Amino acid sequence: MASDLVTFRLDGDVTIDKLSDAFVRFSAVLDALHESRGANIRWVLAGLDYGSAAATAQAVPLDADAERHVPSICDDYLKAARRVASGGVDPERPVLRAVGELTDMADESNPVIFETGDDEVVFVAPALPMTAARQAETQPQTTKSLGAVRGRVEMLSQRNTLRFSIYELVNDRAVSCYPHPDYKDVMREAWGHVADVTGTITRDAATGRPLSIRGVTHVDVVDGGDPDGYLRARGALRTVEPAERAVRRLRDAG
């Protein structure tokens, strides 16, 4: 999925000081990406999700030559994260060094996630050079499976790639979703509502919490029911005894 968007997420409960530091390091990664290809690029904020402190940046080319580099630059973002995750922290390469410095903020309370429309790379601890022993112990950070996640639809973006976030009801954390562009009208109707989103779900391998949903096939708004429906339950218990007397009798019996 060619795109001009990259997303950085600092998960968990994030302090303002830590978020400020993270965005400075994220900016350094973005600068290193376009400088490595000699492209004249300006990065602009295209999305901001507070649920997981996620920032999406859009690569805006400033000349025709830079325009042809944009897809490759966004691919480099994910490739660099994968390289660092596999132990390829190389201080001599600016992009890998900047990515490694950003992962220094990762821990079990605040995982660091590099995300594009194609995939994501999760760090639950700072990246370190890979040794043979550590390589044998490394476990997958995420799992993928088909399924559905229920949450409230928010943060709809239509910049080049249709993307939206749902706030999962269980954890109240943002889950990035990537539907087909034809879903634009569907999403307009679903925005602000609780919905079941079906697709390929990427989950945190340790906690099972959903991180993203790609290849979205269905967005089904959940019927919230009639908020006054409880009123129709009055009188369901067939008795001539007044309610207050029945309550008092049951209370005294207890």
SERO-4910 file (N, C-alpha, C, O; in steps of 0.05 Angstrom, whole numbers):
BEGIN
 pado doro    nc1    nc2    nc3   cac1   cac2   cac3    cc1    cc2    cc3    oc1    oc2    oc3
  Met    A     17    -24      0      0      0      0     18     25      0     28     33     21
  Ala    A     22     37    -23     38     61    -25     24     84     -9     -1     87    -11
  Ser    A     39     99      5     27    120     22     48    142     27     72    137     24
  Asp    A     39    165     35     57    186     44     55    191     74     62    212     83
  Leu    A     44    171     88     39    174    117     55    154    133     58    131    126
  Val    A     66    163    156     78    145    175     67    153    203     61    176    208
  Thr    A     65    133    220     53    138    247     72    128    269     84    107    266
  Phe    A     74    144    290     89    136    313     70    135    337     54    154    341
  Arg    A     71    114    353     53    111    376     69    105    401     86     87    401
  Leu    A     63    120    422     74    114    448     51    105    465     34    121    473
  Asp    A     50     79    470     26     67    482     26     70    512     47     77    524
  Gly    A      4     63    524      1     64    553     -5     92    564    -13    110    548
  Asp    A     -3     96    590     -7    122    602     18    138    599     39    131    610
  Val    A     16    160    585     40    176    577     39    203    591     19    217    590
  Thr    A     62    210    603     64    236    615     71    257    593     81    250    572
  Ile    A     65    282    599     70    303    579    100    306    574    108    309    551
  Asp    A    117    303    595    146    305    591    156    283    573    173    288    555
  Lys    A    146    259    577    155    236    561    145    239    532    159    233    513
  Leu    A    121    249    529    110    253    502    126    274    487    132    271    463
  Ser    A    133    296    500    149    317    488    176    306    478    185    312    456
  Asp    A    189    291    495    215    279    488    212    259    464    228    259    446
  Ala    A    190    244    465    185    224    443    181    238    417    191    229    396
  Phe    A    167    260    416    162    274    391    187    287    380    190    289    356
  Val    A    205    296    398    230    306    388    246    284    375    259    289    354
  Arg    A    246    260    386    261    238    375    247    228    349    261    220    330
  Phe    A    221    229    348    206    222    324    213    241    301    217    232    279
  Ser    A    215    266    308    222    286    288    250    281    277    255    285    253
  Ala    A    268    272    294    296    265    285    295    242    266    311    241    247
  Val    A    278    222    271    275    200    252    265    209    225    276    201    205
  Leu    A    245    227    225    234    237    200    255    252    184    257    249    160
  Asp    A    271    269    198    291    284    184    312    266    172    321    270    149
  Ala    A    320    245    187    340    227    177    330    211    153    345    204    135
  Leu    A    304    206    152    292    191    130    295    206    103    305    195     84
  His    A    287    231    103    288    245     77    317    254     70    324    256     47
  Glu    A    333    259     91    361    266     85    376    243     74    395    247     58
  Ser    A    369    218     82    384    195     71    380    191     41    396    179     28
  Arg    A    358    202     31    353    201      2    356    228    -12    351    230    -36
  Gly    A    365    247      3    370    273     -9    345    286    -21    346    301    -40
  Ala    A    322    281     -8    296    291    -18    288    316     -3    292    318     21
  Asn    A    277    335    -18    268    360     -6    239    356      4    220    360    -11
  Ile    A    236    348     29    210    340     40    204    357     65    222    364     80
  Arg    A    178    364     68    169    377     92    149    357    105    130    348     92
  Trp    A    152    352    131    134    334    145    113    351    160    120    369    174
  Val    A     88    344    155     66    359    168     49    339    185     47    315    178
  Leu    A     37    349    206     20    333    223     -6    326    208    -21    345    200
  Ala    A    -12    300    205    -36    292    190    -56    279    209    -79    273    200
  Gly    A    -48    273    233    -67    259    252    -55    259    279    -30    256    283
  Leu    A    -72    261    300    -63    260    327    -84    246    344   -106    256    347
  Asp    A    -77    223    355    -95    207    372    -85    208    400    -62    201    406
  Tyr    A   -102    217    419    -93    219    446    -95    192    461    -82    189    481
  Gly    A   -111    173    451   -115    148    465    -89    132    469    -86    118    489
  Ser    A    -71    133    449    -46    120    452    -23    138    445     -1    129    437
  Ala    A    -27    164    447     -7    184    440      5    178    413     30    174    411
  Ala    A    -12    177    393     -3    171    366     -3    196    348    -22    211    348
  Ala    A     19    199    333     21    221    315     26    210    287     44    193    283
  Thr    A     11    220    268     15    212    240     26    235    224     15    258    225
  Ala    A     48    231    210     62    252    195     59    246    165     60    223    157
  Gln    A     54    267    150     52    265    121     76    277    108     84    299    115
  Ala    A     88    262     89    111    272     74    101    289     50     89    279     32
  Val    A    106    315     51     98    334     30    122    341     13    140    355     23
  Pro    A    123    332    -12    146    338    -29    146    368    -37    125    379    -42
  Leu    A    170    379    -38    173    408    -45    182    412    -73    185    435    -83
  Asp    A    188    390    -87    195    392   -116    189    365   -129    183    346   -115
  Ala    A    191    364   -156    184    340   -171    202    317   -164    192    294   -163
  Asp    A    227    322   -159    246    300   -153    239    288   -126    240    263   -123
  Ala    A    231    304   -106    224    294    -80    198    277    -81    195    258    -66
  Glu    A    180    284    -99    155    270   -101    159    240   -107    145    223    -97
  Arg    A    178    234   -124    182    206   -132    195    190   -109    194    166   -109
  His    A    207    205    -89    220    191    -67    201    185    -44    207    169    -26
  Val    A    178    198    -44    160    196    -20    153    167    -13    156    159     10
  Pro    A    143    150    -32    136    123    -25    160    107    -13    156     92      6
  Ser    A    183    111    -25    207     97    -15    215    107     13    223     91     30
  Ile    A    212    132     18    218    143     45    200    131     66    209    124     88
  Cys    A    174    128     60    156    117     79    161     87     83    157     76    105
  Asp    A    169     73     61    177     45     64    202     43     82    204     25     98
  Asp    A    221     62     78    246     61     94    240     63    124    254     52    140
  Tyr    A    218     77    131    211     81    159    206     54    172    216     48    194
  Leu    A    190     37    159    184     11    170    208     -8    168    213    -24    186
  Lys    A    222     -7    146    246    -24    142    267    -18    164    279    -37    175
  Ala    A    271      7    170    290     14    191    281      4    218    298     -7    233
  Ala    A    256      6    224    246     -5    250    250    -35    251    257    -46    272
  Arg    A    244    -49    229    249    -78    229    278    -85    233    285   -104    247
  Arg    A    295    -70    219    324    -75    221    333    -71    250    348    -88    261
  Val    A    325    -50    263    332    -44    290    321    -66    309    335    -75    328
  Ala    A    296    -74    304    284    -95    321    299   -122    319    299   -137    338
  Ser    A    312   -127    297    327   -152    293    356   -149    303    372   -168    299
  Gly    A    363   -127    315    389   -123    326    407   -106    309    431   -105    314
  Gly    A    396    -93    289    413    -77    270    416    -48    279    415    -31    261
  Val    A    421    -43    304    426    -15    313    454     -8    304    474    -18    314
  Asp    A    456     11    285    482     19    274    485     49    277    472     64    263
  Pro    A    502     58    296    506     86    301    518    101    277    517    126    276
  Glu    A    529     87    258    541    100    235    520    106    214    526    121    195
  Arg    A    496     96    216    475    102    197    454    119    210    441    110    229
  Pro    A    451    144    201    433    163    216    405    153    220    394    157    242
  Val    A    393    140    201    365    131    204    363    110    226    346    112    244
  Leu    A    381     90    225    381     69    245    388     80    273    377     71    293
  Arg    A    406     99    274    413    111    299    389    126    311    384    124    335
  Ala    A    375    141    294    352    156    304    330    138    313    317    143    334
  Val    A    325    116    298    304     97    306    312     84    333    296     80    351
  Gly    A    338     77    336    347     64    360    344     83    384    336     74    406
  Glu    A    349    109    380    345    128    402    316    131    410    310    136    433
  Leu    A    298    129    390    270    130    396    261    106    412    244    108    430
  Thr    A    272     82    405    264     58    420    275     58    448    266     41    464
  Asp    A    294     75    454    304     76    482    282     84    502    285     80    526
  Met    A    260     95    491    238    103    509    219     80    515    201     83    532
  Ala    A    222     58    501    203     36    503    207     20    529    230     14    537
  Asp    A    185     12    541    185     -7    563    158    -20    564    141    -14    547
  Glu    A    154    -38    583    128    -52    584    104    -34    589     82    -40    581
  Ser    A    109    -12    603     87      7    608     82     25    585     59     34    580
  Asn    A    102     31    569    100     49    546    113     37    521    135     46    514
  Pro    A    101     17    508    112      6    484    113     28    462     96     46    461
  Val    A    134     26    445    137     44    422    130     29    397    139      6    393
  Ile    A    113     41    380    103     27    357    108     45    332    100     68    331
  Phe    A    121     33    312    125     45    286    104     33    267    101      9    265
  Glu    A     89     50    254     66     41    239     63     55    212     67     79    209
  Thr    A     56     39    191     48     50    166     22     36    157     11     20    173
  Gly    A     12     42    134    -12     28    124     -8     -1    119    -27    -16    116
  Asp    A     17    -10    117     23    -38    111     27    -55    136     18    -79    136
  Asp    A     40    -45    157     47    -61    179     56    -44    202     57    -19    200
  Glu    A     64    -56    225     75    -42    247     97    -58    260     98    -83    257
  Val    A    115    -45    274    136    -58    289    134    -48    318    133    -23    323
  Val    A    133    -66    337    129    -59    365    154    -64    381    167    -84    378
  Phe    A    161    -45    399    183    -47    417    172    -45    446    160    -25    452
  Val    A    177    -65    462    169    -64    490    194    -60    508    191    -60    532
  Ala    A    217    -56    496    242    -51    510    261    -38    490    257    -41    466
  Pro    A    281    -23    499    300    -11    481    313    -31    463    319    -54    472
  Ala    A    317    -24    438    330    -43    419    360    -45    426    373    -25    432
  Leu    A    371    -69    424    399    -74    430    411    -90    407    397   -103    392
  Pro    A    438    -88    403    451   -105    383    445   -134    389    445   -143    412
  Met    A    440   -149    367    432   -177    370    456   -195    374    476   -193    360
  Thr    A    455   -212    395    475   -233    399    462   -260    392    438   -262    391
  Ala    A    478   -280    388    468   -306    381    449   -317    403    428   -328    397
  Ala    A    457   -313    428    440   -323    450    414   -308    451    392   -319    454
  Arg    A    415   -281    448    391   -265    450    373   -271    426    349   -271    428
  Gln    A    385   -276    402    370   -282    378    353   -307    382    330   -309    373
  Ala    A    364   -327    396    350   -352    401    326   -348    420    307   -362    418
  Glu    A    329   -327    438    308   -323    457    286   -304    448    265   -301    460
  Thr    A    291   -290    425    272   -270    416    246   -282    409    245   -302    394
  Gln    A    224   -270    418    197   -280    412    182   -259    396    188   -235    399
  Pro    A    163   -267    379    147   -248    364    133   -228    383    122   -236    404
  Gln    A    133   -202    375    120   -182    392     91   -180    385     75   -169    402
  Thr    A     82   -189    362     54   -187    354     45   -213    342     60   -230    334
  Thr    A     18   -215    341      5   -238    327    -15   -226    308    -25   -204    312
  Lys    A    -22   -241    287    -42   -232    268    -63   -254    264    -56   -278    262
  Ser    A    -88   -246    262   -110   -265    258   -134   -250    247   -137   -226    252
  Leu    A   -152   -264    234   -177   -252    225   -196   -251    249   -197   -269    266
  Gly    A   -212   -230    250   -231   -227    272   -244   -200    272   -243   -185    252
  Ala    A   -256   -193    294   -271   -167    296   -265   -155    324   -261   -169    343
  Val    A   -264   -128    324   -260   -113    349   -282    -93    351   -289    -80    332
  Arg    A   -293    -90    375   -315    -71    380   -303    -46    393   -288    -48    413
  Gly    A   -311    -23    383   -301      2    394   -316     25    383   -332     22    364
  Arg    A   -311     49    393   -324     73    384   -306     85    362   -282     89    365
  Val    A   -319     91    339   -305    101    315   -298    131    319   -316    147    323
  Glu    A   -273    138    317   -264    165    319   -240    170    301   -230    151    289
  Met    A   -231    195    299   -207    202    285   -206    192    256   -187    178    248
  Leu    A   -226    199    240   -227    191    212   -209    209    196   -211    234    198
  Ser    A   -192    197    179   -174    213    162   -177    203    133   -179    179    128
  Gln    A   -176    222    114   -179    215     86   -155    225     70   -157    228     46
  Arg    A   -132    229     83   -109    239     69    -95    216     54    -80    201     66
  Asn    A   -100    214     28    -88    195     11    -96    166     18   -104    151      0
  Thr    A    -94    158     43   -102    132     52   -124    135     72   -121    149     92
  Leu    A   -147    122     67   -169    123     86   -161    108    111   -153     85    110
  Arg    A   -162    122    133   -154    111    159   -172    122    180   -180    145    180
  Phe    A   -178    105    200   -194    114    223   -184    100    248   -171     79    246
  Ser    A   -192    110    271   -185     97    296   -211     90    310   -231    104    309
  Ile    A   -210     67    324   -232     61    342   -220     59    370   -197     51    374
  Tyr    A   -235     67    390   -227     64    418   -240     39    429   -264     39    435
  Glu    A   -223     18    431   -234     -8    440   -247     -5    467   -237      9    485
  Leu    A   -270    -18    470   -286    -15    494   -273    -27    519   -277    -18    541
  Val    A   -257    -48    515   -245    -62    537   -223    -46    550   -222    -42    574
  Asn    A   -204    -36    533   -180    -22    543   -181      8    540   -164     23    551
  Asp    A   -201     18    524   -203     47    518   -176     57    506   -167     78    514
  Arg    A   -165     41    487   -141     49    473   -147     50    444   -164     36    434
  Ala    A   -132     68    430   -137     71    401   -127     47    386   -105     37    391
  Val    A   -143     39    366   -135     17    348   -137     29    319   -158     38    311
  Ser    A   -115     29    305   -114     40    278   -127     20    258   -122     -4    259
  Cys    A   -144     31    241   -159     14    222   -155     25    193   -155     49    189
  Tyr    A   -151      6    175   -145     14    147   -165      0    129   -161    -23    120
  Pro    A   -187     13    122   -207      1    104   -201      8     75   -183     24     69
  His    A   -216     -4     57   -215      2     29   -225     31     24   -244     39     39
  Pro    A   -214     46      5   -224     73      1   -254     75     -5   -266     96      1
  Asp    A   -266     54    -15   -295     54    -21   -311     55      5   -336     59      3
  Tyr    A   -299     52     28   -314     52     53   -318     80     64   -329     84     86
  Lys    A   -311    100     48   -313    128     58   -341    135     67   -345    146     88
  Asp    A   -362    128     51   -389    134     58   -398    118     82   -413    128    100
  Val    A   -389     93     84   -396     76    107   -385     89    132   -398     89    153
  Met    A   -360     98    131   -347    109    154   -360    135    163   -361    141    187
  Arg    A   -370    150    144   -383    175    151   -408    169    168   -414    184    187
  Glu    A   -422    147    162   -445    140    178   -437    128    205   -452    130    225
  Ala    A   -414    115    206   -406    101    231   -391    119    251   -389    113    274
  Trp    A   -382    143    241   -366    160    258   -381    168    284   -404    176    283
  Gly    A   -368    164    306   -380    171    332   -396    149    345   -405    152    368
  His    A   -400    127    330   -417    105    340   -399     81    348   -376     79    339
  Val    A   -410     64    364   -397     38    370   -402     20    347   -424     17    337
  Ala    A   -380      6    338   -382    -11    315   -364    -36    318   -345    -35    333
  Asp    A   -371    -57    304   -354    -81    303   -338    -79    277   -350    -78    255
  Val    A   -312    -78    278   -295    -75    255   -281   -102    250   -267   -112    268
  Thr    A   -285   -113    226   -275   -139    219   -252   -137    199   -254   -121    180
  Gly    A   -231   -152    204   -208   -152    186   -186   -168    198   -190   -184    216
  Thr    A   -162   -163    188   -138   -176    199   -128   -160    223   -119   -137    219
  Ile    A   -129   -172    246   -123   -158    271    -94   -164    280    -86   -187    282
  Thr    A    -78   -143    284    -52   -146    296    -55   -141    326    -65   -120    335
  Arg    A    -46   -160    342    -48   -158    371    -21   -159    384     -2   -171    374
  Asp    A    -19   -146    408      5   -149    424      6   -178    434    -12   -188    446
  Ala    A     29   -191    428     31   -219    434     30   -225    464     21   -246    473
  Ala    A     39   -205    481     39   -210    510     12   -206    522      4   -221    540
  Thr    A     -3   -185    514    -28   -178    527    -53   -186    511    -75   -188    522
  Gly    A    -49   -191    485    -72   -196    468    -88   -172    459   -108   -174    445
  Arg    A    -78   -148    467    -93   -123    460    -89   -117    431    -67   -118    420
  Pro    A   -111   -110    417   -109   -103    389    -94    -77    384    -98    -58    399
  Leu    A    -77    -77    364    -62    -53    357    -72    -40    331    -72    -16    328
  Ser    A    -79    -57    312    -88    -47    286   -106    -67    272   -105    -91    279
  Ile    A   -121    -58    253   -138    -76    237   -134    -68    208   -140    -45    200
  Arg    A   -124    -86    191   -119    -81    163   -137    -99    146   -148   -119    156
  Gly    A   -141    -91    121   -158   -106    103   -186   -107    114   -199   -128    114
  Val    A   -196    -84    125   -223    -83    137   -244    -91    116   -245    -80     95
  Thr    A   -260   -111    124   -281   -121    106   -309   -112    114   -327   -110     98
  His    A   -313   -107    140   -339    -99    150   -336    -78    172   -318    -81    189
  Val    A   -354    -59    172   -356    -40    194   -386    -39    201   -401    -26    188
  Asp    A   -393    -54    222   -422    -57    229   -428    -41    254   -419    -47    276
  Val    A   -444    -20    251   -452     -3    273   -470    -20    292   -488    -33    283
  Val    A   -463    -18    318   -478    -33    338   -503    -17    346   -501      6    353
  Asp    A   -526    -31    346   -551    -18    354   -550    -13    384   -548    -32    400
  Gly    A   -550     12    392   -549     19    420   -574     14    436   -574     16    460
  Gly    A   -596      8    421   -621      3    435   -635     28    443   -625     50    439
  Asp    A   -659     25    454   -675     48    463   -667     55    491   -670     39    509
  Pro    A   -656     79    496   -648     87    523   -670     87    543   -666     85    567
  Asp    A   -695     89    533   -718     89    552   -732     62    552   -754     59    563
  Gly    A   -718     41    541   -731     15    540   -737      3    567   -755    -14    569
  Tyr    A   -721     11    587   -726      0    613   -754      6    624   -764     -8    641
  Leu    A   -766     28    613   -792     35    623   -813     15    616   -833     12    630
  Arg    A   -808      0    594   -828    -20    586   -826    -45    604   -843    -63    602
  Ala    A   -806    -46    622   -804    -69    639   -822    -66    664   -825    -86    679
  Arg    A   -833    -43    668   -850    -39    692   -875    -57    690   -888    -59    669
  Gly    A   -881    -69    712   -904    -87    712   -899   -114    702   -918   -130    698
  Ala    A   -874   -121    696   -869   -147    686   -874   -169    706   -882   -191    699
  Leu    A   -871   -163    732   -877   -182    753   -907   -180    760   -916   -159    769
  Arg    A   -921   -202    756   -950   -203    761   -956   -205    790   -955   -227    801
  Thr    A   -963   -183    803   -970   -183    831   -987   -159    836   -985   -138    823
  Val    A  -1005   -161    856  -1022   -138    863  -1010   -123    886  -1020   -102    894
  Glu    A   -988   -134    898   -975   -121    920   -959    -97    910   -944   -100    891
  Pro    A   -962    -74    923   -947    -50    915   -917    -56    916   -908    -70    934
  Ala    A   -903    -43    898   -874    -48    896   -860    -41    922   -842    -56    931
  Glu    A   -867    -19    935   -853    -10    959   -857    -30    982   -839    -34    999
  Arg    A   -881    -43    982   -886    -63   1003   -870    -88    998   -860   -101   1017
  Ala    A   -868    -96    973   -853   -120    966   -823   -116    972   -810   -134    983
  Val    A   -813    -92    967   -785    -87    973   -780    -88   1003   -760    -99   1012
  Arg    A   -799    -76   1018   -796    -75   1048   -797   -103   1059   -782   -110   1077
  Arg    A   -815   -120   1047   -818   -147   1058   -793   -163   1052   -784   -178   1070
  Leu    A   -781   -160   1028   -757   -175   1022   -733   -166   1038   -716   -181   1046
  Arg    A   -733   -140   1044   -711   -129   1060   -713   -140   1089   -693   -148   1100
  Asp    A   -737   -139   1100   -741   -150   1128   -735   -179   1129   -725   -189   1150
  Ala    A   -741   -194   1108   -737   -223   1108   -707   -229   1108   -698   -250   1118
  Gly    A   -691   -211   1095   -662   -215   1093   -648   -208   1119   -624   -211   1120
***
